[in-house]
Amino acid sequence: MRIRFLPFSLAILFASVGCALAQDGDTSGVLKTTVQLYQDGSKSTISVDPDQRTAEETLTNPKGVLLKKTTYLLDERNFALAAIHYDGKGNIRYKETYQRDGADHIVESTFKSVTGQPLGKRVFVYRGNQLARVEDYDAQGNRILPTKPTGPGRPDKHK
């Protein structure tokens, strides 16, 4: 199975959500939901349940049809520990775990199949508190180098 790594913004988002919830003090019984509407009519909903130590993100199309769902497992500070990624039909696509440094930055995301087979990992490199770069690795530990755009026009058409 070949996996397409998702943007890392959600991992960083949940790091900040965890910080916000931890600073709010007692969040017992408080479900926090954020909804974002996009120009194309699709919608992203993120709900955080500190009592269950979970967060759920869903993406729906303009007609309200579920495209994908991610369930995040949270620690006692509501920081993401792991995630389970589902397709629009509720089937698990893959699982993800996070490693953090002493400053609570996510420094690595490890991806595994439904059966536990390694799929790859994403490493976040920081300089101080600033994210300097992101590196992707395949299941064998080989770095996946970013591809360069071919430029304007169609690469299969020659003049």
DRENMIKOL-11282 format. One record per residue (C-alpha): x, y, z. Coordinates in Angstrom, 3 decimals, decimal comma, always signed. Last residue first. Example, Ala and Ser with C-alpha at 12.3 -4.5 7.8 and 13.67 -1.06 7.14 Angstrom:
BEGIN
<rokol u="+13,670" v="-1,060" w="+7,140"/>
<rokol u="+12,300" v="-4,500" w="+7,800"/>
//
This chain:
BEGIN
<rokol u="+7,888" v="+21,715" w="-29,566"/>
<rokol u="+7,576" v="+18,839" w="-27,099"/>
<rokol u="+4,391" v="+17,973" w="-25,243"/>
<rokol u="+4,748" v="+15,430" w="-22,429"/>
<rokol u="+5,983" v="+18,048" w="-19,936"/>
<rokol u="+2,788" v="+20,087" w="-20,345"/>
<rokol u="+3,175" v="+23,833" w="-20,024"/>
<rokol u="+4,849" v="+25,875" w="-17,353"/>
<rokol u="+7,593" v="+24,436" w="-15,186"/>
<rokol u="+8,457" v="+20,839" w="-14,366"/>
<rokol u="+7,778" v="+21,322" w="-10,667"/>
<rokol u="+10,483" v="+19,947" w="-8,407"/>
<rokol u="+9,819" v="+16,807" w="-6,422"/>
<rokol u="+10,574" v="+16,778" w="-2,723"/>
<rokol u="+12,975" v="+14,040" w="-1,662"/>
<rokol u="+11,568" v="+11,014" w="+0,089"/>
<rokol u="+14,183" v="+9,943" w="+2,628"/>
<rokol u="+14,719" v="+6,199" w="+2,816"/>
<rokol u="+13,670" v="+4,607" w="+6,121"/>
<rokol u="+12,343" v="+1,392" w="+4,577"/>
<rokol u="+8,692" v="+2,437" w="+5,069"/>
<rokol u="+9,297" v="+5,744" w="+3,271"/>
<rokol u="+10,694" v="+8,897" w="+4,850"/>
<rokol u="+9,391" v="+12,489" w="+4,781"/>
<rokol u="+11,378" v="+15,492" w="+6,010"/>
<rokol u="+9,882" v="+18,750" w="+7,282"/>
<rokol u="+11,895" v="+21,931" w="+7,670"/>
<rokol u="+12,798" v="+24,833" w="+9,963"/>
<rokol u="+9,789" v="+24,910" w="+12,304"/>
<rokol u="+10,490" v="+27,802" w="+14,636"/>
<rokol u="+10,607" v="+27,355" w="+18,406"/>
<rokol u="+14,389" v="+27,111" w="+18,534"/>
<rokol u="+15,435" v="+25,838" w="+15,150"/>
<rokol u="+13,034" v="+22,958" w="+14,584"/>
<rokol u="+13,090" v="+19,825" w="+12,415"/>
<rokol u="+9,822" v="+17,943" w="+11,925"/>
<rokol u="+10,246" v="+14,324" w="+10,809"/>
<rokol u="+7,527" v="+12,522" w="+8,827"/>
<rokol u="+7,365" v="+8,732" w="+8,880"/>
<rokol u="+6,758" v="+5,752" w="+6,697"/>
<rokol u="+4,310" v="+2,949" w="+6,007"/>
<rokol u="+5,234" v="+0,527" w="+8,795"/>
<rokol u="+2,948" v="-2,545" w="+8,955"/>
<rokol u="+0,537" v="-2,470" w="+11,900"/>
<rokol u="-2,392" v="-4,306" w="+10,260"/>
<rokol u="-4,338" v="-1,074" w="+9,642"/>
<rokol u="-1,186" v="+0,367" w="+8,106"/>
<rokol u="+1,334" v="+2,397" w="+10,048"/>
<rokol u="+2,512" v="+6,029" w="+9,923"/>
<rokol u="+5,030" v="+7,585" w="+12,327"/>
<rokol u="+4,867" v="+11,319" w="+13,000"/>
<rokol u="+8,031" v="+12,860" w="+14,422"/>
<rokol u="+9,167" v="+16,058" w="+16,136"/>
<rokol u="+5,806" v="+17,263" w="+17,469"/>
<rokol u="+6,817" v="+20,235" w="+19,569"/>
<rokol u="+6,116" v="+19,804" w="+23,291"/>
<rokol u="+9,169" v="+21,877" w="+24,350"/>
<rokol u="+10,882" v="+18,737" w="+25,681"/>
<rokol u="+10,446" v="+17,026" w="+22,291"/>
<rokol u="+7,340" v="+15,252" w="+21,074"/>
<rokol u="+6,698" v="+11,935" w="+19,308"/>
<rokol u="+3,455" v="+11,362" w="+17,451"/>
<rokol u="+1,649" v="+8,218" w="+16,323"/>
<rokol u="-0,320" v="+7,667" w="+13,100"/>
<rokol u="-2,752" v="+5,017" w="+11,908"/>
<rokol u="-3,882" v="+4,220" w="+8,364"/>
<rokol u="-6,904" v="+4,062" w="+6,034"/>
<rokol u="-9,494" v="+2,874" w="+8,572"/>
<rokol u="-12,830" v="+2,389" w="+6,824"/>
<rokol u="-15,622" v="+4,775" w="+7,817"/>
<rokol u="-17,066" v="+5,275" w="+4,332"/>
<rokol u="-15,486" v="+8,717" w="+3,862"/>
<rokol u="-12,014" v="+7,344" w="+4,563"/>
<rokol u="-10,661" v="+7,007" w="+8,088"/>
<rokol u="-7,428" v="+8,179" w="+9,767"/>
<rokol u="-6,619" v="+7,049" w="+13,317"/>
<rokol u="-4,463" v="+9,461" w="+15,255"/>
<rokol u="-1,900" v="+9,348" w="+18,029"/>
<rokol u="-0,608" v="+11,209" w="+21,064"/>
<rokol u="-2,365" v="+14,556" w="+20,476"/>
<rokol u="-2,064" v="+16,994" w="+23,380"/>
<rokol u="-5,148" v="+17,235" w="+25,595"/>
<rokol u="-3,069" v="+17,786" w="+28,756"/>
<rokol u="-3,998" v="+14,293" w="+30,057"/>
<rokol u="-3,002" v="+12,826" w="+26,668"/>
<rokol u="-5,136" v="+12,897" w="+23,541"/>
<rokol u="-6,152" v="+10,265" w="+20,973"/>
<rokol u="-7,013" v="+11,917" w="+17,666"/>
<rokol u="-9,829" v="+10,618" w="+15,457"/>
<rokol u="-9,572" v="+11,561" w="+11,789"/>
<rokol u="-12,479" v="+11,591" w="+9,362"/>
<rokol u="-12,681" v="+11,751" w="+5,592"/>
<rokol u="-14,986" v="+12,722" w="+2,728"/>
<rokol u="-18,301" v="+12,824" w="+4,630"/>
<rokol u="-21,139" v="+13,995" w="+2,397"/>
<rokol u="-22,545" v="+17,370" w="+3,480"/>
<rokol u="-23,499" v="+18,495" w="-0,048"/>
<rokol u="-20,584" v="+20,984" w="-0,146"/>
<rokol u="-18,136" v="+18,149" w="+0,688"/>
<rokol u="-17,438" v="+17,075" w="+4,247"/>
<rokol u="-14,194" v="+16,980" w="+6,215"/>
<rokol u="-14,248" v="+15,594" w="+9,740"/>
<rokol u="-11,872" v="+16,100" w="+12,644"/>
<rokol u="-12,363" v="+14,316" w="+15,929"/>
<rokol u="-10,618" v="+14,970" w="+19,201"/>
<rokol u="-10,276" v="+12,463" w="+21,989"/>
<rokol u="-9,397" v="+12,425" w="+25,668"/>
<rokol u="-12,894" v="+11,153" w="+26,554"/>
<rokol u="-13,294" v="+13,881" w="+29,199"/>
<rokol u="-11,333" v="+16,396" w="+27,078"/>
<rokol u="-13,731" v="+16,085" w="+24,133"/>
<rokol u="-12,360" v="+18,153" w="+21,227"/>
<rokol u="-14,473" v="+18,621" w="+18,100"/>
<rokol u="-12,967" v="+19,718" w="+14,784"/>
<rokol u="-15,257" v="+20,358" w="+11,822"/>
<rokol u="-14,036" v="+21,019" w="+8,279"/>
<rokol u="-16,562" v="+22,110" w="+5,658"/>
<rokol u="-16,731" v="+22,060" w="+1,866"/>
<rokol u="-18,544" v="+24,898" w="+0,101"/>
<rokol u="-15,803" v="+25,623" w="-2,470"/>
<rokol u="-14,844" v="+28,775" w="-0,565"/>
<rokol u="-14,182" v="+26,791" w="+2,609"/>
<rokol u="-16,205" v="+26,696" w="+5,820"/>
<rokol u="-14,359" v="+26,109" w="+9,085"/>
<rokol u="-16,083" v="+24,711" w="+12,153"/>
<rokol u="-14,536" v="+24,572" w="+15,615"/>
<rokol u="-16,019" v="+22,470" w="+18,408"/>
<rokol u="-15,103" v="+22,402" w="+22,079"/>
<rokol u="-16,809" v="+19,871" w="+24,350"/>
<rokol u="-16,655" v="+20,959" w="+27,972"/>
<rokol u="-17,346" v="+18,178" w="+30,477"/>
<rokol u="-14,210" v="+18,786" w="+32,430"/>
<rokol u="-12,208" v="+21,694" w="+30,994"/>
<rokol u="-10,700" v="+22,803" w="+34,302"/>
<rokol u="-7,928" v="+25,267" w="+33,522"/>
<rokol u="-8,086" v="+27,083" w="+30,200"/>
<rokol u="-4,310" v="+26,819" w="+29,843"/>
<rokol u="-4,413" v="+23,075" w="+29,174"/>
<rokol u="-7,112" v="+23,542" w="+26,565"/>
<rokol u="-5,110" v="+26,188" w="+24,705"/>
<rokol u="-1,907" v="+24,138" w="+24,799"/>
<rokol u="-3,701" v="+21,056" w="+23,508"/>
<rokol u="-5,257" v="+23,079" w="+20,709"/>
<rokol u="-1,752" v="+24,351" w="+19,845"/>
<rokol u="-0,339" v="+20,839" w="+19,482"/>
<rokol u="-3,539" v="+19,888" w="+17,691"/>
<rokol u="-2,933" v="+22,567" w="+15,072"/>
<rokol u="+0,701" v="+21,497" w="+14,641"/>
<rokol u="-0,398" v="+17,970" w="+13,853"/>
<rokol u="-3,126" v="+19,352" w="+11,644"/>
<rokol u="-0,666" v="+21,538" w="+9,707"/>
<rokol u="+1,442" v="+18,524" w="+8,700"/>
<rokol u="-0,193" v="+18,137" w="+5,326"/>
<rokol u="-1,151" v="+14,543" w="+4,586"/>
<rokol u="+1,310" v="+11,901" w="+3,503"/>
<rokol u="+0,193" v="+9,916" w="+0,482"/>
<rokol u="+0,389" v="+6,258" w="+1,344"/>
<rokol u="+1,357" v="+3,402" w="-0,945"/>
<rokol u="+0,000" v="+0,000" w="+0,000"/>
//
